[in-house]
Amino acid sequence: MLALVVGGGVGAVAGPTPAPAPEAPTGTAGSAAAPPRPEDGGGTPGAATDAGGLAVSEDGYTLDVTDTPDRADRPGELAFRILGPGGAPVTAFTPTHDKPLHLIVVRRDQSGFQHLHPVMDPDGTWRTTTALAPGDHRVFADFAPDGRTEAMTLGRDIAVAGAYGPVPLPPPSTVATTPDGYTVTLTGALVPGTASPVTLSVARDGAPVTDLQPYLAAYGHLVALRTGDLAYLHVHPTGSPGDGRTAAGPAIEFVAEVPSAGPYRLYLDFAHRGVVRTAEFTVVAAADPGAPAGAPTTHAESGAPHGH
C-alpha cells in the first residue's frame, strides 16, 4: 500500500457503523453543480507521483462502473467491474487486509466518506448498496489482482442529481471527536516527500481506549485524500493484532508520506465495542519540518495544495 505524510487535522466524524464493516448508506448517483475536477485538466496540484486513484485505467486495468443509485439520499445499488488487460472482467484477486477489494466513496467536497466492501458476482461484477447526497462523487477501487505483487487504486467519478450544497472544508486541527464520546488526537511532525511517524490516539469520555478491536486485520486504517484533485493514499499501521508487540490502543502508529504540501482530508477507521467508527480530520502537510502538526501553511486557505 502507499505511504502518506499528513499534518494537522480537525474532527468532523462519521457516526457509528455496525462492525464488521462501515457500509451504512451514504449516497447515490447523478449530479447538479459540482466542484472542479483537476484530474480532468483543471489545475492538478504538483508532485503526485506516488498518489493513486487519479486514473480510471492503469497498467491495462480499468474501473468500469455499470450501475449507480438513481435517487439522491436513497439507498440504491452501486455496481462496477475491474476490466483486465485483455478487456475481460477480473475475477481473481489477492486479499489485502482480509478483503479482496476495498471501495472508498466520497463526494468531491470531501464529505460523505464511506469505506465499503462489495460482493462480487461470478461474472466479476461487484455490487453494494449505498446512498449518496447530490453532487459529484469519487469512487476508488483499492485491490490487487492475482499475479500482481502490489495493490493498485483506480478512481472514477459518478454523479447524483439534485440540489448541490457544498460542505466547506473544516479548518485544521489535531483533534477529532465522534458523536458518541470518542476523541482521536493526532501527533507527529510531517513533511511532504518524507516518511514520518504519525500517531493517532483514541480516547472515550476522556479515558484512553486500550481495548481496540481488530478491524480488517489491523487496529486502524487510514485514508488520505488531497484537497483539489482527491489524490488517494491508503496507509496501514505499523504492527498487527496478535503479533506480541502491538498494543490494542490507545495509540495507532503509522508511517506516512504525502507527495506535496497543502491540505488533505484524513479518515481513520477503528473498531471498539463491536462498532466501526470513522474519525475525520482536515490535515495540512507542511514543508517546514519544524512546524507543529496541524499548523496551517501559507497555502491552506486556498483549498488546493501546491507542489514543491
C-alpha positions as CSV (number, residue, x, y, z in Angstrom):
1,M,0.0,0.0,0.0
2,L,1.0,3.6,-0.4
3,A,2.5,5.7,2.4
4,L,1.3,9.1,3.4
5,V,2.6,12.1,5.3
6,V,0.0,14.4,6.8
7,G,0.0,17.3,9.2
8,G,-2.8,18.6,11.4
9,G,-6.5,17.7,11.4
10,V,-10.0,18.6,12.5
11,G,-12.6,16.4,13.8
12,A,-15.7,16.1,11.8
13,V,-16.7,12.4,12.3
14,A,-18.9,9.9,10.8
15,G,-21.3,8.2,13.2
16,P,-21.0,4.7,14.5
17,T,-21.4,1.9,11.9
18,P,-22.1,-1.7,12.9
19,A,-19.0,-4.0,12.7
20,P,-17.6,-5.7,10.7
21,A,-17.7,-3.0,8.1
22,P,-18.9,0.6,7.9
23,E,-21.2,0.0,5.0
24,A,-24.1,2.2,6.2
25,P,-25.8,4.1,3.4
26,T,-24.3,7.5,2.4
27,G,-25.2,8.1,-1.2
28,T,-26.5,7.6,-4.8
29,A,-25.5,8.8,-8.3
30,G,-26.4,11.6,-10.9
31,S,-25.4,15.3,-10.3
32,A,-26.0,19.0,-10.2
33,A,-23.3,21.7,-9.9
34,A,-20.1,20.2,-8.6
35,P,-16.6,21.3,-7.6
36,P,-13.9,21.4,-10.3
37,R,-12.2,18.1,-11.3
38,P,-8.4,18.8,-11.6
39,E,-7.7,15.3,-12.9
40,D,-9.7,16.3,-15.9
41,G,-7.3,19.1,-16.7
42,G,-8.3,21.7,-14.1
43,G,-5.1,22.6,-12.4
44,T,-3.9,19.4,-10.7
45,P,-1.6,20.1,-7.8
46,G,2.0,19.0,-8.4
47,A,4.1,16.0,-7.5
48,A,1.5,13.3,-7.1
49,T,3.8,10.5,-8.4
50,D,3.0,8.2,-5.5
51,A,-0.7,9.0,-5.3
52,G,-3.4,6.7,-6.6
53,G,-7.0,7.0,-7.7
54,L,-6.4,9.8,-10.2
55,A,-6.9,7.5,-13.2
56,V,-9.7,5.3,-14.5
57,S,-7.2,2.9,-16.1
58,E,-3.7,1.9,-15.1
59,D,-1.4,-0.9,-16.4
60,G,-4.2,-2.3,-18.5
61,Y,-6.8,-2.4,-15.7
62,T,-9.9,-0.3,-15.9
63,L,-12.6,0.6,-13.3
64,D,-15.9,0.2,-15.2
65,V,-19.0,1.5,-13.2
66,T,-22.1,-0.2,-14.5
67,D,-24.8,1.0,-12.2
68,T,-25.3,3.8,-9.7
69,P,-28.1,4.7,-7.2
70,D,-30.8,6.6,-9.2
71,R,-32.0,9.0,-6.5
72,A,-30.2,11.2,-4.0
73,D,-30.2,10.2,-0.3
74,R,-32.0,6.9,-1.0
75,P,-30.3,3.5,-0.8
76,G,-29.5,2.1,-4.3
77,E,-27.1,-0.3,-6.0
78,L,-23.6,0.7,-6.9
79,A,-22.1,-1.9,-9.3
80,F,-18.8,-2.0,-11.1
81,R,-16.2,-4.3,-12.7
82,I,-12.5,-4.3,-12.9
83,L,-11.5,-5.0,-16.5
84,G,-8.2,-6.6,-17.1
85,P,-5.6,-6.0,-19.8
86,G,-7.5,-8.2,-22.3
87,G,-10.8,-6.3,-21.6
88,A,-12.5,-9.1,-19.7
89,P,-13.7,-8.7,-16.1
90,V,-11.1,-9.7,-13.5
91,T,-12.5,-12.4,-11.1
92,A,-9.4,-13.4,-9.2
93,F,-8.0,-11.1,-6.5
94,T,-5.4,-11.4,-3.8
95,P,-7.0,-10.3,-0.4
96,T,-5.4,-7.3,1.3
97,H,-6.3,-6.8,4.9
98,D,-9.0,-9.6,4.9
99,K,-10.8,-8.3,1.8
100,P,-10.3,-8.9,-2.0
101,L,-11.3,-5.3,-2.7
102,H,-11.8,-2.1,-0.7
103,L,-14.2,0.5,-2.1
104,I,-14.0,4.1,-1.0
105,V,-16.7,6.6,-2.0
106,V,-16.6,10.3,-1.1
107,R,-18.2,13.5,-2.5
108,R,-15.8,15.9,-4.2
109,D,-16.1,18.4,-1.4
110,Q,-14.6,15.5,0.7
111,S,-17.7,14.9,2.7
112,G,-19.8,11.7,3.0
113,F,-16.8,9.3,3.2
114,Q,-17.6,5.6,3.0
115,H,-15.4,2.6,3.2
116,L,-17.4,-0.3,1.7
117,H,-16.8,-4.0,0.9
118,P,-19.0,-5.0,-2.0
119,V,-19.7,-8.6,-3.0
120,M,-18.5,-10.0,-6.4
121,D,-20.8,-12.0,-8.7
122,P,-19.2,-14.9,-10.5
123,D,-19.0,-12.8,-13.7
124,G,-16.8,-10.3,-12.0
125,T,-19.5,-7.6,-11.2
126,W,-19.1,-6.1,-7.8
127,R,-22.3,-4.9,-6.0
128,T,-23.1,-2.9,-2.9
129,T,-26.0,-0.8,-1.6
130,T,-25.4,2.8,-0.6
131,A,-27.0,6.2,-0.5
132,L,-25.3,9.4,-1.8
133,A,-26.1,13.1,-1.4
134,P,-26.5,15.2,-4.6
135,G,-23.3,16.2,-6.4
136,D,-20.3,14.5,-8.0
137,H,-18.6,11.7,-6.0
138,R,-15.3,9.9,-6.5
139,V,-15.3,6.1,-6.4
140,F,-12.0,4.4,-5.5
141,A,-11.4,0.7,-6.0
142,D,-8.3,-0.5,-4.0
143,F,-7.4,-4.0,-5.0
144,A,-4.6,-6.5,-6.0
145,P,-5.4,-8.7,-9.0
146,D,-3.9,-12.2,-8.7
147,G,-0.4,-12.3,-10.1
148,R,0.3,-8.6,-9.2
149,T,2.7,-8.1,-6.2
150,E,1.3,-4.7,-5.2
151,A,-2.2,-3.3,-4.7
152,M,-3.4,-0.6,-7.0
153,T,-6.1,2.1,-6.8
154,L,-8.3,3.2,-9.7
155,G,-10.8,6.1,-9.4
156,R,-13.8,7.3,-11.3
157,D,-16.5,10.0,-10.8
158,I,-20.2,9.3,-10.5
159,A,-22.9,11.9,-10.4
160,V,-26.0,12.2,-8.2
161,A,-28.8,14.5,-9.4
162,G,-30.2,17.1,-7.1
163,A,-29.5,20.5,-5.5
164,Y,-25.8,20.5,-4.7
165,G,-24.9,22.2,-1.4
166,P,-21.1,22.0,-0.9
167,V,-19.8,21.5,2.6
168,P,-16.9,23.8,3.4
169,L,-13.6,22.1,4.3
170,P,-13.3,22.2,8.1
171,P,-10.3,24.1,9.4
172,P,-7.1,22.2,10.5
173,S,-7.0,20.7,14.0
174,T,-5.2,17.8,15.7
175,V,-8.3,16.5,17.4
176,A,-11.4,14.8,16.0
177,T,-14.4,13.8,18.1
178,T,-17.3,11.4,17.4
179,P,-20.9,12.0,18.4
180,D,-20.7,9.1,20.9
181,G,-17.9,10.3,23.0
182,Y,-14.7,9.2,21.2
183,T,-11.8,11.6,20.8
184,V,-8.9,10.9,18.4
185,T,-5.7,13.0,18.7
186,L,-3.0,13.3,16.0
187,T,0.6,13.8,16.8
188,G,3.7,13.8,14.6
189,A,6.0,16.1,12.6
190,L,5.0,15.7,9.0
191,V,7.0,16.7,5.9
192,P,5.9,16.1,2.2
193,G,8.0,13.6,0.5
194,T,9.4,12.2,3.7
195,A,8.3,9.0,5.5
196,S,7.4,10.2,9.0
197,P,5.7,8.6,12.1
198,V,2.1,9.7,12.7
199,T,0.3,8.6,15.8
200,L,-3.5,8.7,16.2
201,S,-4.6,8.1,19.9
202,V,-8.1,7.1,20.8
203,A,-9.9,8.0,24.0
204,R,-13.5,7.6,25.1
205,D,-15.1,10.1,27.5
206,G,-11.7,11.3,28.4
207,A,-10.2,7.9,29.2
208,P,-7.6,6.2,26.9
209,V,-9.0,3.2,24.9
210,T,-6.8,0.2,25.5
211,D,-9.0,-2.5,24.0
212,L,-9.4,-1.6,20.4
213,Q,-10.7,-4.5,18.3
214,P,-9.1,-5.8,15.1
215,Y,-10.8,-4.5,12.1
216,L,-9.6,-5.9,8.7
217,A,-6.5,-7.3,10.4
218,A,-5.4,-4.0,12.0
219,Y,-6.3,-1.7,14.8
220,G,-6.8,1.2,12.4
221,H,-7.0,2.1,8.7
222,L,-6.0,5.5,7.4
223,V,-7.1,7.0,4.1
224,A,-6.0,10.5,2.9
225,L,-7.4,12.5,0.0
226,R,-5.6,15.5,-1.2
227,T,-7.8,18.6,-1.5
228,G,-8.2,19.7,-5.1
229,D,-7.7,16.5,-7.1
230,L,-8.6,13.9,-4.4
231,A,-5.3,12.0,-4.9
232,Y,-5.7,8.8,-2.8
233,L,-3.4,7.4,-0.3
234,H,-4.2,4.3,1.9
235,V,-1.9,3.6,4.9
236,H,-2.0,0.7,7.3
237,P,-0.5,0.9,10.8
238,T,2.8,-0.5,12.0
239,G,2.4,-3.9,13.6
240,S,-0.7,-6.0,13.7
241,P,-3.1,-7.5,16.3
242,G,-1.7,-10.7,17.9
243,D,2.0,-10.1,16.9
244,G,3.0,-9.9,20.5
245,R,4.2,-6.3,20.4
246,T,1.4,-4.1,19.1
247,A,-0.9,-2.8,21.8
248,A,-4.7,-2.5,21.3
249,G,-4.6,1.2,21.8
250,P,-4.8,3.9,22.7
251,A,-2.1,4.8,20.1
252,I,-2.3,3.6,16.5
253,E,1.0,4.3,14.8
254,F,1.6,4.8,11.0
255,V,4.5,5.7,8.8
256,A,3.1,8.1,6.3
257,E,4.1,10.2,3.4
258,V,2.2,12.7,1.2
259,P,3.6,13.9,-2.1
260,S,3.1,17.6,-1.7
261,A,2.4,20.4,0.8
262,G,-1.1,21.6,1.4
263,P,-4.5,20.5,2.8
264,Y,-5.7,16.9,2.9
265,R,-8.7,15.2,4.4
266,L,-7.7,12.3,6.7
267,Y,-10.1,9.4,7.6
268,L,-9.3,6.9,10.3
269,D,-11.4,3.8,10.7
270,F,-11.2,2.0,14.1
271,A,-13.3,-0.6,15.9
272,H,-14.4,-0.6,19.6
273,R,-17.2,-2.4,21.4
274,G,-18.4,-4.0,18.2
275,V,-18.8,-0.8,16.2
276,V,-16.6,0.6,13.4
277,R,-16.2,4.4,13.6
278,T,-14.6,6.9,11.3
279,A,-12.8,9.9,12.6
280,E,-12.2,12.7,10.1
281,F,-9.5,15.4,10.1
282,T,-8.6,18.2,7.8
283,V,-4.8,18.0,7.8
284,V,-2.1,20.2,6.4
285,A,1.2,18.8,5.1
286,A,3.8,21.4,5.9
287,A,7.1,21.9,4.1
288,D,8.7,23.3,7.2
289,P,9.8,20.3,9.3
290,G,9.7,22.5,12.4
291,A,6.1,23.3,12.1
292,P,3.8,21.5,14.5
293,A,1.3,19.0,13.2
294,G,-1.9,20.8,12.3
295,A,-0.3,24.2,11.7
296,P,-1.7,25.8,8.5
297,T,0.7,26.5,5.7
298,T,0.5,29.6,3.5
299,H,-1.5,27.5,1.0
300,A,-4.1,26.2,3.4
301,E,-6.7,29.0,2.8
302,S,-6.7,28.4,-0.9
303,G,-8.3,25.0,-0.6
304,A,-5.8,23.4,-3.0
305,P,-2.4,22.1,-2.3
306,H,0.6,23.2,-4.3
307,G,3.5,21.0,-5.3
308,H,7.1,21.8,-4.2
